[in-house]
Amino acid sequence: MKKFRRRKKRGPVVSKKVIVDGIKFASGLEAYMYRALKKAKIKADYEKRTFEIFEGFDFTNESYERQANGKGSMVNRGNKKVLSIKYTPDFEGKDFIIECKGRPNDTFPLRWKMFKKYVSRYLRNYKLYKPQRQSECDDVINLIKYGS
């Protein structure tokens, strides 16, 4: 009898896209949250708006870096516009934002901190929820409906 070796997964986690009520969700967790909100009759929009959490700027210095593909020699990649950093939360209600995040990528923690700073400045009356599993989605529903 042959023994099968387990291989370690490599690369970033790719979530399955799920379509519910004609809406294409980026993950099963987002679809679960949508169904839970709908069942609880809590109004929330999916990916309603995008927030600019770090303003773009013109970088006028020289900056010698390797090509974007990581190959080749060092080239001047300065004297360019640096794009803004934007954030689109999964669900937005009247006074809450929900970000479903099962397995965050390596850039998410920094982007989340920047978004929290944005919320503390400009959306003071909003509450943030970040469920990472289905049971936490259920907890979020109870928190929104009945408070803490």
C-alpha positions as CSV (number, residue, x, y, z in Angstrom):
1,M,0.0,0.0,0.0
2,K,1.3,3.4,-1.0
3,K,1.7,6.1,1.6
4,F,0.7,9.6,0.6
5,R,2.7,12.5,1.8
6,R,1.0,15.6,2.9
7,R,2.3,18.7,1.1
8,K,2.4,22.1,2.8
9,K,0.2,24.6,1.1
10,R,2.2,27.3,-0.6
11,G,1.4,30.9,-1.6
12,P,-1.5,33.0,-0.5
13,V,-4.9,31.6,0.5
14,V,-7.4,31.9,-2.3
15,S,-11.0,32.0,-1.1
16,K,-13.9,30.7,-3.1
17,K,-16.1,33.3,-4.8
18,V,-19.8,32.7,-3.8
19,I,-22.9,34.2,-5.5
20,V,-26.0,34.8,-3.3
21,D,-29.0,36.8,-4.5
22,G,-27.0,37.9,-7.6
23,I,-24.2,39.4,-5.4
24,K,-20.7,38.0,-5.9
25,F,-19.0,37.7,-2.6
26,A,-15.2,37.3,-2.2
27,S,-15.5,34.5,0.3
28,G,-17.9,32.0,1.9
29,L,-17.6,33.9,5.2
30,E,-18.9,37.1,3.5
31,A,-21.8,35.2,2.0
32,Y,-22.6,33.7,5.5
33,M,-22.5,37.2,7.0
34,Y,-24.8,38.5,4.3
35,R,-27.3,35.7,4.9
36,A,-27.2,36.2,8.7
37,L,-27.8,40.0,8.3
38,K,-30.7,39.3,5.9
39,K,-32.2,36.7,8.3
40,A,-31.9,39.2,11.2
41,K,-33.5,41.9,9.0
42,I,-30.4,44.2,9.6
43,K,-29.9,46.6,6.7
44,A,-26.4,46.7,5.4
45,D,-24.8,47.3,2.0
46,Y,-22.1,45.1,0.6
47,E,-18.9,47.0,-0.4
48,K,-20.9,50.2,-0.4
49,R,-18.0,52.7,-0.5
50,T,-14.3,52.9,-0.6
51,F,-12.4,55.1,1.8
52,E,-9.1,56.8,1.0
53,I,-7.1,56.0,4.2
54,F,-3.7,57.4,3.0
55,E,-3.5,60.2,0.5
56,G,-1.4,59.8,-2.6
57,F,1.5,62.2,-3.2
58,D,4.2,63.2,-5.7
59,F,7.6,61.7,-4.9
60,T,10.1,64.1,-6.5
61,N,13.3,62.4,-5.2
62,E,15.3,59.8,-7.0
63,S,14.7,56.2,-5.7
64,Y,16.9,53.4,-7.0
65,E,15.2,50.1,-6.8
66,R,15.1,46.8,-8.6
67,Q,12.5,46.4,-11.4
68,A,8.9,45.7,-10.1
69,N,9.2,42.1,-11.2
70,G,12.2,41.6,-9.0
71,K,14.6,41.0,-11.9
72,G,17.2,43.1,-13.5
73,S,19.3,45.9,-12.3
74,M,18.6,48.9,-10.1
75,V,16.7,51.7,-11.9
76,N,15.5,55.1,-10.8
77,R,11.8,54.6,-9.9
78,G,11.5,58.0,-8.3
79,N,9.9,61.2,-9.7
80,K,6.5,59.5,-9.8
81,K,3.1,59.9,-8.3
82,V,2.6,57.5,-5.3
83,L,-1.0,56.2,-5.3
84,S,-3.3,56.6,-2.4
85,I,-4.1,53.6,-0.1
86,K,-7.8,52.8,-0.2
87,Y,-10.0,50.4,1.8
88,T,-13.4,49.0,1.0
89,P,-15.1,47.3,4.0
90,D,-17.4,44.3,3.3
91,F,-20.6,45.6,4.9
92,E,-21.8,49.0,6.0
93,G,-24.9,49.8,7.9
94,K,-26.4,52.9,9.5
95,D,-23.8,53.1,12.2
96,F,-21.6,50.0,11.8
97,I,-19.0,48.4,9.5
98,I,-18.3,44.7,9.3
99,E,-15.1,43.3,7.8
100,C,-15.2,39.5,7.4
101,K,-11.6,38.3,7.5
102,G,-11.0,34.5,7.7
103,R,-7.3,34.4,6.8
104,P,-5.8,37.8,6.5
105,N,-3.0,38.4,4.0
106,D,0.3,40.0,5.2
107,T,-0.8,43.6,4.3
108,F,-4.2,43.5,6.0
109,P,-3.1,44.3,9.6
110,L,-1.5,47.5,8.6
111,R,-4.4,48.5,6.4
112,W,-6.9,47.7,9.2
113,K,-4.9,49.9,11.6
114,M,-5.0,52.7,9.1
115,F,-8.8,52.3,8.6
116,K,-9.4,52.3,12.4
117,K,-7.5,55.6,12.6
118,Y,-9.7,56.9,9.8
119,V,-12.9,55.8,11.6
120,S,-11.7,57.4,14.9
121,R,-11.3,60.7,13.0
122,Y,-14.2,60.8,10.6
123,L,-16.8,58.1,11.5
124,R,-16.8,58.6,15.3
125,N,-20.3,57.1,15.8
126,Y,-19.5,53.9,13.9
127,K,-18.8,50.5,15.5
128,L,-16.4,48.1,13.8
129,Y,-16.8,44.3,13.7
130,K,-14.2,41.9,12.3
131,P,-15.6,38.3,12.5
132,Q,-13.1,35.6,11.4
133,R,-15.4,32.6,11.6
134,Q,-19.1,31.8,11.2
135,S,-19.8,31.7,15.0
136,E,-18.3,35.2,15.3
137,C,-20.7,36.4,12.5
138,D,-23.5,35.1,14.7
139,D,-22.0,37.1,17.6
140,V,-21.9,40.2,15.5
141,I,-25.6,39.9,14.7
142,N,-26.4,39.7,18.4
143,L,-24.2,42.6,19.2
144,I,-25.9,44.8,16.6
145,K,-29.4,43.8,17.6
146,Y,-29.0,43.7,21.4
147,G,-25.8,45.6,22.2
148,S,-22.9,44.4,24.3
